[in-house]
């Protein structure tokens, strides 16, 4: 079986589901059906969501499971949230993004050994 296409391979617009068929009794239902939000996620994003859920939302556990850094986990999570159109309002987003960018820079510096864990803790406060 093939995965359902949710975007047109020609123009990249959203596709509509127009027909459903039962594989047992061959009943056919025709109408206009919609995809779930998750159909718009890439294979990589779906795999990330599965790991995230398996880890019950613990970013530390996701880091360990995937062998990636905190900023990378946050970036992947932000991509999924954006793709699913689950963004907060623009005012909250802009202040949160600035704070996240600052925190990510601090964590990157820590990861590269440019600052000590104590310095990172002080900067994150």
Backbone torsions as a table, in degrees:
resi	resn	phi	psi	omega
1	UNK	NA	148.5	-179.8
2	UNK	-101.7	151.3	174.0
3	UNK	-70.4	141.9	180.0
4	UNK	-67.1	133.7	174.9
5	UNK	-80.0	133.3	178.4
6	UNK	-108.2	-12.1	178.2
7	UNK	-127.0	145.9	179.9
8	UNK	-65.5	130.3	179.5
9	UNK	-71.5	-13.0	-179.7
10	UNK	-91.7	-53.1	-174.2
11	UNK	-113.3	-4.2	176.3
12	UNK	71.5	14.1	175.9
13	UNK	-81.3	160.2	178.1
14	UNK	-64.5	137.1	175.5
15	UNK	-90.3	159.7	174.9
16	UNK	-112.7	146.4	174.5
17	UNK	-90.1	124.3	-175.3
18	UNK	-112.6	-20.2	-175.1
19	UNK	-145.4	137.6	174.8
20	UNK	-123.5	143.2	-179.3
21	UNK	-137.1	133.2	177.2
22	UNK	-78.0	128.2	-178.4
23	UNK	-76.4	-15.1	-179.7
24	UNK	-89.5	-54.3	-173.9
25	UNK	-106.9	-0.4	178.4
26	UNK	67.2	16.1	174.3
27	UNK	-62.2	135.9	-179.7
28	UNK	-117.3	132.9	177.1
29	UNK	-120.6	123.2	178.6
30	UNK	-114.1	129.9	178.1
31	UNK	-173.8	-170.3	176.6
32	UNK	-107.8	111.9	-177.2
33	UNK	-111.1	156.4	-179.5
34	UNK	-111.8	156.5	175.1
35	UNK	-83.2	159.3	170.4
36	UNK	-75.2	161.8	178.3
37	UNK	-58.4	-31.1	-174.1
38	UNK	-70.6	-17.7	177.1
39	UNK	-65.0	-22.2	-178.9
40	UNK	-81.1	-9.9	-179.8
41	UNK	-77.7	146.2	175.4
42	UNK	-73.3	167.1	178.0
43	UNK	-57.5	-43.6	179.9
44	UNK	-62.6	-42.0	179.3
45	UNK	-65.9	-40.2	177.7
46	UNK	-63.5	-41.3	178.1
47	UNK	-63.2	-39.8	177.5
48	UNK	-62.7	-44.7	180.0
49	UNK	-60.7	-41.1	178.2
50	UNK	-60.5	-45.4	178.7
51	UNK	-64.9	-43.8	-179.8
52	UNK	-58.5	-45.0	179.4
53	UNK	-68.6	-41.5	178.3
54	UNK	-58.1	-36.9	180.0
55	UNK	-86.5	8.2	178.7
56	UNK	54.5	34.9	175.6
57	UNK	80.4	5.6	179.1
58	UNK	-79.4	111.1	-177.8
59	UNK	-62.8	-37.6	178.2
60	UNK	-59.8	-42.5	179.4
61	UNK	-67.5	-37.3	177.9
62	UNK	-64.8	-41.1	177.0
63	UNK	-55.3	-48.7	-178.1
64	UNK	-65.2	-45.8	-176.9
65	UNK	-61.2	-42.9	-176.0
66	UNK	-96.5	-9.9	-179.7
67	UNK	67.0	38.5	-179.6
68	UNK	-126.1	165.3	-176.9
69	UNK	-81.9	164.7	177.7
70	UNK	-54.5	-49.7	-179.8
71	UNK	-60.2	-33.8	178.6
72	UNK	-68.4	-42.7	177.1
73	UNK	-60.1	-47.4	179.9
74	UNK	-61.2	-40.6	178.9
75	UNK	-62.5	-43.9	178.7
76	UNK	-65.1	-40.7	178.4
77	UNK	-64.7	-42.6	177.5
78	UNK	-61.7	-39.4	178.1
79	UNK	-62.1	-43.4	179.6
80	UNK	-64.8	-45.7	179.8
81	UNK	-59.5	-43.7	179.3
82	UNK	-65.0	-44.0	-179.0
83	UNK	-62.7	-34.1	180.0
84	UNK	-86.3	2.9	-178.4
85	UNK	55.9	45.2	179.2
86	UNK	-105.4	22.4	-177.3
87	UNK	-66.2	146.7	171.8
88	UNK	-72.1	173.8	178.7
89	UNK	-65.3	159.5	-171.0
90	UNK	-58.8	-35.1	-179.2
91	UNK	-66.4	-49.2	178.2
92	UNK	-61.9	-39.9	-177.5
93	UNK	-62.3	-45.5	-174.9
94	UNK	-66.0	-41.8	178.7
95	UNK	-71.2	-36.3	179.2
96	UNK	-68.0	-41.6	179.8
97	UNK	-62.5	-41.2	178.8
98	UNK	-61.1	-46.0	179.4
99	UNK	-63.2	-43.6	179.0
100	UNK	-63.9	-41.5	179.2
101	UNK	-61.9	-42.8	177.8
102	UNK	-62.6	-45.9	179.8
103	UNK	-63.6	-41.0	179.1
104	UNK	-63.5	-38.9	177.9
105	UNK	-62.8	-43.2	179.3
106	UNK	-62.3	-45.3	-179.4
107	UNK	-66.5	-36.4	175.6
108	UNK	-63.4	-43.1	178.8
109	UNK	-61.6	-41.0	178.5
110	UNK	-63.9	-45.2	-179.4
111	UNK	-61.1	-36.0	-179.5
112	UNK	-82.0	-5.1	179.9
113	UNK	80.2	15.0	-179.4
114	UNK	-77.1	-23.6	176.5
115	UNK	-135.6	160.2	179.4
116	UNK	-85.0	163.3	176.4
117	UNK	-57.8	-36.8	179.0
118	UNK	-64.9	-41.7	178.1
119	UNK	-64.3	-40.2	179.2
120	UNK	-62.6	-44.4	179.2
121	UNK	-59.4	-44.4	179.6
122	UNK	-64.4	-40.2	179.8
123	UNK	-69.1	-34.7	-180.0
124	UNK	-73.0	-22.1	178.0
125	UNK	-73.5	NA	NA
